[in-house]
Amino acid sequence: MNNKILGDKGEKAAAAYLKNHGYIIRDTNYRTKTGEIDIIAARGDMLVFVEVKTRGSYAFGLPSEAVNLQKQKKIIKTAQAYIQAERLYNYVYRFDVLEVLAPKSGGMSFNLIESAFEG
């Protein structure tokens, strides 16, 4: 399975995982000129910007290790644009990383890292 297909599969599964854990999905694959946010969700008065990282194995390290400082800065700028465009000034927000492990043998596992970085 190529990386694009694996990533898409992981993002769909991640959205379902979040829904099953009480999150309301507000938007997916939100794009601006500054970047993209995989999932924007709400839970209570918390707005959560979720970066989904899907891997078939841990052979190249943890999925969250791919969310480096440069990627974080892009996500933060894109989140600021979303907050402004949607006028969501009354929300508290955080940035999470959701690791999805999807081995070829089947099944998926999830690791939600809340407040993975500061914005």
N, CA, C and O of each residue as an XYZ file, in Angstrom:
476
protein
N       0.863     -1.177      0.000
C       0.000      0.000      0.000
C       0.908      1.238      0.000
O       1.841      1.336      0.797
N       0.617      2.184     -0.913
C       1.470      3.373     -0.948
C       1.142      4.325      0.204
O       0.110      4.190      0.862
N       2.036      5.286      0.434
C       1.907      6.179      1.589
C       0.635      7.023      1.550
O       0.033      7.270      2.595
N       0.215      7.469      0.367
C      -0.990      8.298      0.235
C      -2.225      7.501      0.653
O      -3.062      7.992      1.411
N      -2.332      6.282      0.162
C      -3.477      5.428      0.504
C      -3.463      5.106      1.993
O      -4.501      5.157      2.653
N      -2.278      4.771      2.526
C      -2.151      4.470      3.950
C      -2.529      5.689      4.789
O      -3.231      5.559      5.791
N      -2.067      6.876      4.382
C      -2.384      8.105      5.105
C      -3.869      8.415      5.102
O      -4.433      8.787      6.131
N      -4.509      8.262      3.937
C      -5.950      8.503      3.834
C      -6.737      7.529      4.714
O      -7.685      7.915      5.399
N      -6.326      6.266      4.679
C      -6.978      5.242      5.497
C      -6.820      5.585      6.985
O      -7.766      5.458      7.763
N      -5.627      6.016      7.365
C      -5.361      6.386      8.749
C      -6.177      7.588      9.198
O      -6.674      7.612     10.324
N      -6.320      8.586      8.331
C      -7.090      9.784      8.688
C      -8.568      9.461      8.871
O      -9.205      9.985      9.784
N      -9.116      8.611      8.022
C     -10.523      8.215      8.179
C     -10.721      7.443      9.487
O     -11.685      7.671     10.219
N      -9.803      6.539      9.760
C      -9.890      5.766     11.004
C      -9.700      6.675     12.216
O     -10.342      6.476     13.248
N      -8.827      7.668     12.096
C      -8.581      8.608     13.191
C      -9.834      9.423     13.502
O     -10.160      9.647     14.668
N     -10.538      9.867     12.455
C     -11.778     10.624     12.666
C     -12.806      9.758     13.393
O     -13.476     10.232     14.310
N     -12.932      8.511     12.995
C     -13.866      7.592     13.665
C     -13.438      7.372     15.118
O     -14.279      7.346     16.016
N     -12.146      7.215     15.344
C     -11.629      7.038     16.701
C     -11.999      8.235     17.582
O     -12.466      8.062     18.707
N     -11.788      9.438     17.067
C     -12.101     10.644     17.835
C     -13.608     10.739     18.121
O     -14.007     11.063     19.240
N     -14.435     10.458     17.119
C     -15.891     10.475     17.321
C     -16.282      9.512     18.435
O     -17.097      9.843     19.296
N     -15.695      8.321     18.409
C     -15.998      7.302     19.421
C     -15.531      7.701     20.816
O     -15.940      7.098     21.808
N     -14.679      8.711     20.891
C     -14.173      9.189     22.176
C     -14.736     10.561     22.535
O     -14.144     11.297     23.324
N     -15.890     10.898     21.947
C     -16.618     12.088     22.370
C     -16.263     13.389     21.663
O     -16.706     14.457     22.086
N     -15.484     13.322     20.611
C     -15.147     14.529     19.861
C     -16.168     14.759     18.746
O     -16.722     13.808     18.195
N     -16.406     16.007     18.426
C     -17.228     16.379     17.278
C     -16.272     16.848     16.190
O     -15.491     17.776     16.400
N     -16.332     16.215     15.047
C     -15.445     16.587     13.941
C     -16.021     17.817     13.254
O     -17.125     17.775     12.711
N     -15.276     18.902     13.281
C     -15.702     20.159     12.659
C     -15.234     20.247     11.205
O     -15.942     20.776     10.348
N     -14.040     19.727     10.939
C     -13.480     19.842      9.598
C     -12.364     18.818      9.435
O     -11.726     18.412     10.407
N     -12.143     18.409      8.194
C     -11.015     17.534      7.888
C     -10.268     18.106      6.698
O     -10.852     18.749      5.827
N      -8.978     17.863      6.678
C      -8.101     18.333      5.596
C      -8.302     19.819      5.292
O      -8.447     20.218      4.137
N      -8.308     20.618      6.345
C      -8.468     22.063      6.206
C      -7.169     22.639      5.658
O      -6.099     22.453      6.237
N      -7.279     23.346      4.525
C      -6.094     23.874      3.857
C      -6.147     25.385      3.713
O      -7.197     25.967      3.439
N      -4.998     26.001      3.902
C      -4.787     27.409      3.558
C      -3.437     27.477      2.859
O      -2.777     26.456      2.668
N      -3.033     28.679      2.481
C      -1.727     28.815      1.834
C      -0.583     28.500      2.807
O       0.539     28.226      2.379
N      -0.866     28.537      4.107
C       0.177     28.274      5.100
C       0.350     26.794      5.412
O       1.395     26.392      5.924
N      -0.661     25.973      5.110
C      -0.534     24.548      5.413
C      -1.867     23.847      5.494
O      -2.889     24.345      5.022
N      -1.832     22.664      6.111
C      -3.034     21.828      6.227
C      -3.132     21.266      7.641
O      -2.127     20.976      8.291
N      -4.366     21.124      8.091
C      -4.638     20.444      9.358
C      -5.515     19.242      9.029
O      -6.546     19.371      8.368
N      -5.094     18.086      9.495
C      -5.805     16.845      9.161
C      -7.217     16.822      9.719
O      -8.172     16.566      8.985
N      -7.359     17.088     11.017
C      -8.675     17.045     11.660
C      -8.803     18.212     12.632
O      -7.903     18.480     13.428
N      -9.933     18.895     12.550
C     -10.266     19.921     13.529
C     -11.513     19.417     14.245
O     -12.550     19.172     13.627
N     -11.390     19.269     15.552
C     -12.473     18.683     16.338
C     -12.779     19.565     17.543
O     -11.987     20.425     17.926
N     -13.935     19.329     18.120
C     -14.319     20.049     19.340
C     -14.750     19.024     20.379
O     -15.311     17.973     20.072
N     -14.461     19.380     21.605
C     -14.904     18.567     22.737
C     -15.153     19.543     23.876
O     -14.214     20.088     24.456
N     -16.422     19.758     24.190
C     -16.766     20.785     25.172
C     -16.367     22.141     24.628
O     -16.687     22.471     23.486
N     -15.675     22.928     25.427
C     -15.235     24.241     24.962
C     -13.799     24.208     24.428
O     -13.154     25.249     24.300
N     -13.308     23.007     24.119
C     -11.951     22.817     23.611
C     -11.984     22.584     22.105
O     -12.698     21.709     21.616
N     -11.211     23.370     21.386
C     -11.019     23.189     19.952
C      -9.691     22.461     19.790
O      -8.667     22.912     20.304
N      -9.703     21.340     19.081
C      -8.524     20.490     18.994
C      -8.080     20.362     17.536
O      -8.845     19.940     16.669
N      -6.840     20.732     17.294
C      -6.235     20.608     15.973
C      -5.382     19.349     16.004
O      -4.419     19.253     16.766
N      -5.751     18.381     15.162
C      -5.136     17.058     15.238
C      -4.316     16.777     13.979
O      -4.824     16.835     12.859
N      -3.053     16.474     14.191
C      -2.185     15.998     13.121
C      -2.160     14.481     13.216
O      -1.795     13.926     14.253
N      -2.546     13.811     12.142
C      -2.598     12.355     12.112
C      -1.356     11.836     11.402
O      -1.031     12.271     10.297
N      -0.675     10.914     12.040
C       0.498     10.285     11.438
C       0.284      8.786     11.446
O       0.173      8.164     12.503
N       0.229      8.212     10.250
C      -0.044      6.784     10.095
C       1.209      6.075      9.587
O       1.886      6.557      8.678
N       1.496      4.951     10.175
C       2.632      4.139      9.753
C       2.208      2.676      9.730
O       1.303      2.258     10.452
N       2.884      1.914      8.885
C       2.647      0.482      8.814
C       3.435     -0.287      9.860
O       3.094     -1.416     10.210
N       4.512      0.354     10.362
C       5.342     -0.263     11.397
C       6.145      0.843     12.079
O       6.087      2.010     11.693
N       6.885      0.446     13.090
C       7.757      1.400     13.786
C       9.191      1.341     13.247
O      10.117      1.821     13.901
N       9.375      0.761     12.072
C      10.712      0.582     11.508
C      11.477      1.898     11.361
O      12.702      1.919     11.474
N      10.766      2.982     11.113
C      11.424      4.280     10.943
C      11.125      5.215     12.116
O      11.184      6.436     11.967
N      10.807      4.650     13.271
C      10.552      5.451     14.462
C       9.071      5.648     14.712
O       8.222      5.129     13.986
N       8.782      6.403     15.746
C       7.394      6.697     16.107
C       6.787      7.667     15.097
O       7.479      8.565     14.617
N       5.521      7.503     14.772
C       4.882      8.434     13.832
C       4.968      9.893     14.289
O       5.160     10.786     13.464
N       4.831     10.138     15.576
C       4.836     11.517     16.081
C       6.171     12.219     15.875
O       6.226     13.449     15.881
N       7.237     11.469     15.694
C       8.556     12.064     15.474
C       8.615     12.841     14.158
O       9.509     13.665     13.960
N       7.672     12.580     13.269
C       7.627     13.291     11.988
C       7.037     14.696     12.125
O       7.101     15.489     11.186
N       6.465     15.003     13.283
C       5.873     16.328     13.500
C       6.961     17.215     14.122
O       6.969     17.477     15.324
N       7.871     17.662     13.262
C       9.001     18.467     13.713
C       8.589     19.922     13.915
O       7.432     20.284     13.699
N       9.532     20.743     14.325
C       9.250     22.145     14.631
C       8.694     22.892     13.414
O       7.774     23.697     13.555
N       9.235     22.638     12.237
C       8.744     23.293     11.020
C       7.283     22.934     10.757
O       6.476     23.802     10.426
N       6.948     21.657     10.904
C       5.565     21.193     10.713
C       4.650     21.814     11.766
O       3.531     22.220     11.451
N       5.115     21.890     13.003
C       4.323     22.491     14.070
C       4.004     23.950     13.752
O       2.870     24.390     13.946
N       4.980     24.695     13.272
C       4.771     26.107     12.941
C       3.712     26.265     11.847
O       2.879     27.170     11.909
N       3.749     25.387     10.852
C       2.740     25.430      9.783
C       1.344     25.142     10.333
O       0.375     25.807      9.966
N       1.249     24.158     11.203
C      -0.039     23.799     11.792
C      -0.573     24.966     12.627
O      -1.759     25.290     12.558
N       0.290     25.586     13.402
C      -0.121     26.718     14.238
C      -0.635     27.866     13.386
O      -1.677     28.442     13.699
N       0.072     28.212     12.315
C      -0.371     29.302     11.430
C      -1.711     28.972     10.778
O      -2.582     29.833     10.658
N      -1.860     27.743     10.368
C      -3.113     27.318      9.744
C      -4.251     27.338     10.757
O      -5.371     27.723     10.421
N      -3.977     26.928     11.986
C      -4.989     26.969     13.054
C      -5.414     28.405     13.336
O      -6.597     28.673     13.546
N      -4.464     29.321     13.343
C      -4.787     30.738     13.570
C      -5.716     31.249     12.463
O      -6.659     31.995     12.729
N      -5.439     30.843     11.231
C      -6.297     31.248     10.110
C      -7.701     30.677     10.277
O      -8.686     31.363     10.001
N      -7.802     29.426     10.727
C      -9.100     28.791     10.933
C      -9.886     29.503     12.027
O     -11.068     29.801     11.855
N      -9.233     29.774     13.142
C      -9.894     30.459     14.259
C     -10.428     31.815     13.808
O     -11.548     32.197     14.150
N      -9.627     32.526     13.050
C     -10.046     33.840     12.575
C     -11.191     33.725     11.556
O     -12.173     34.462     11.642
N     -11.065     32.817     10.609
C     -12.090     32.662      9.566
C     -13.435     32.243     10.153
O     -14.488     32.690      9.699
N     -13.387     31.383     11.163
C     -14.618     30.867     11.770
C     -15.058     31.671     12.988
O     -16.105     31.393     13.573
N     -14.265     32.660     13.367
C     -14.550     33.521     14.533
C     -14.775     32.695     15.806
O     -15.771     32.859     16.511
N     -13.836     31.824     16.066
C     -13.946     30.910     17.209
C     -13.071     31.387     18.367
O     -12.272     30.622     18.906
N     -13.224     32.622     18.734
C     -12.366     33.241     19.743
C     -12.673     32.788     21.165
O     -11.842     32.975     22.054
N     -13.841     32.200     21.406
C     -14.228     31.806     22.766
C     -13.776     30.401     23.155
O     -14.021     29.950     24.274
N     -13.125     29.725     22.240
C     -12.653     28.369     22.521
C     -11.249     28.390     23.120
O     -10.433     29.257     22.809
N     -10.998     27.427     23.971
C      -9.634     27.091     24.366
C      -9.181     26.099     23.301
O      -9.995     25.322     22.801
N      -7.920     26.108     22.950
C      -7.500     25.169     21.915
C      -6.207     24.465     22.298
O      -5.456     24.910     23.166
N      -5.976     23.340     21.611
C      -4.738     22.601     21.810
C      -4.372     21.892     20.507
O      -5.175     21.783     19.580
N      -3.143     21.422     20.478
C      -2.616     20.725     19.309
C      -2.250     19.301     19.714
O      -1.377     19.084     20.555
N      -2.930     18.341     19.102
C      -2.696     16.926     19.391
C      -2.056     16.241     18.192
O      -2.170     16.701     17.056
N      -1.391     15.147     18.467
C      -0.919     14.251     17.411
C      -1.566     12.903     17.678
O      -1.528     12.390     18.796
N      -2.159     12.339     16.640
C      -2.775     11.013     16.751
C      -1.963     10.049     15.897
O      -1.976     10.111     14.668
N      -1.256      9.158     16.584
C      -0.469      8.140     15.896
C      -1.379      6.965     15.562
O      -2.127      6.477     16.409
N      -1.301      6.523     14.315
C      -2.076      5.367     13.874
C      -1.091      4.327     13.357
O      -0.311      4.600     12.445
N      -1.128      3.154     13.933
C      -0.303      2.048     13.455
C      -1.219      1.092     12.710
O      -2.170      0.551     13.274
N      -0.914      0.893     11.420
C      -1.749      0.045     10.563
C      -0.867     -0.997      9.869
O      -0.517     -0.829      8.701
N      -0.515     -2.049     10.565
C       0.348     -3.073      9.965
C      -0.370     -3.837      8.855
O      -1.597     -3.926      8.830
N       0.417     -4.376      7.950
C      -0.144     -5.151      6.832
C      -0.937     -6.356      7.316
O      -1.845     -6.828      6.631
N      -0.588     -6.850      8.500
C      -1.278     -8.027      9.048
C      -2.716     -7.726      9.459
O      -3.482     -8.638      9.771
N      -3.079     -6.445      9.460
C      -4.450     -6.060      9.781
C      -4.577     -5.431     11.151
O      -3.659     -5.485     11.969
N      -5.732     -4.834     11.384
C      -5.981     -4.154     12.651
C      -5.282     -2.809     12.703
O      -4.331     -2.563     11.961
N      -5.747     -1.959     13.563
C      -5.143     -0.642     13.754
C      -5.074     -0.365     15.237
O      -5.921     -0.801     16.017
N      -4.036      0.377     15.608
C      -3.956      0.849     16.983
C      -3.729      2.352     16.956
O      -3.172      2.899     16.004
N      -4.173      3.006     18.020
C      -4.155      4.461     18.087
C      -3.456      4.922     19.357
O      -3.580      4.301     20.412
N      -2.727      6.011     19.239
C      -2.098      6.647     20.393
C      -2.312      8.143     20.263
O      -1.660      8.799     19.450
N      -3.231      8.691     21.070
C      -3.532     10.114     21.032
C      -2.611     10.836     22.017
O      -2.619     10.557     23.216
N      -1.824     11.761     21.489
C      -0.924     12.554     22.309
C      -1.557     13.947     22.428
O      -1.455     14.777     21.525
N      -2.208     14.171     23.563
C      -2.868     15.454     23.791
C      -1.833     16.523     24.115
O      -0.838     16.252     24.788
N      -2.072     17.737     23.634
C      -1.151     18.853     23.856
C       0.278     18.460     23.470
O       1.225     18.671     24.228
N       0.406     17.887     22.279
C       1.708     17.408     21.800
C       2.703     18.551     21.626
O       3.912     18.361     21.759
N       2.176     19.748     21.326
C       3.022     20.935     21.224
C       2.186     22.165     21.514
O       0.957     22.129     21.454
N       2.870     23.253     21.829
C       2.204     24.503     22.206
C       2.052     25.416     20.995
O       2.892     25.429     20.096
N       0.966     26.177     20.992
C       0.719     27.084     19.875
C       0.795     28.525     20.237
O       0.605     29.388     19.380
